[in-house]
C-alpha cells in the first residue's frame, strides 16, 4: 500500500490500494475513489458502536476493499495537516475525538476515557478521546499547525485544553489550576 499526503490548507491523503487491500474510516469519510472498490458499513459489535457514539462519532465505520488496483482519497475537514502513524502490534496512540481520518484494516479504533474524569469536566475538551491501536497505519487530521514534542521519562508539558492533538498511550492528561 502506497500513500501520498498532499495539499496545503486543506490536506488530503491519496491511498493506492492493491487488489484485496482494505482501509476504513468514519462513515462519509471518503472524498473520492477510482477503480473497483467495494464499500461495506460495519458496526464492530454493540460495545464498540456504543463507545464510538458516546464520543460523538458515528456508530458505524466504512470499510473500503479494492477488487482491483485502485486509489481512494480522504480529505481533512478543516485547515491543518494530516499525520500518519506507523503502529506496531499493540502499539497505541491517543487522539482528540473526531481526529481519526483513515486506517489500514488491522488498526483498531475505540473510545478512550482519560483516567481522571476531572480532566474532562474542568479541562474543556472532555475526557473522551480516541485510541488507535496497531498493527498498521493510522492517519489523523490535526486542526491548525501541529508540532511534535518529544518528552523524556517523567517530563511534563503544560498546554491549554484542546491543543493536544495526539499522544503516546503511555502519557497521561491532567488539569492544573
Secondary structure, DSSP 8 states (H G I E B T S, - for coil): -EEEEE-SSS-EEEEEE-TT-EEEEETT-EEEEES-EEEEEE---HHHHHHHHHTTS-S-EEEEEESSSEEEEEE-SSSEEEEEEEE-TT-EEEE-TT-EEEEETT-EEEEEE-S-HHHHHHHSS-SEEEEEE-SEEEEEEEES--------TT------TT---EEETT-------
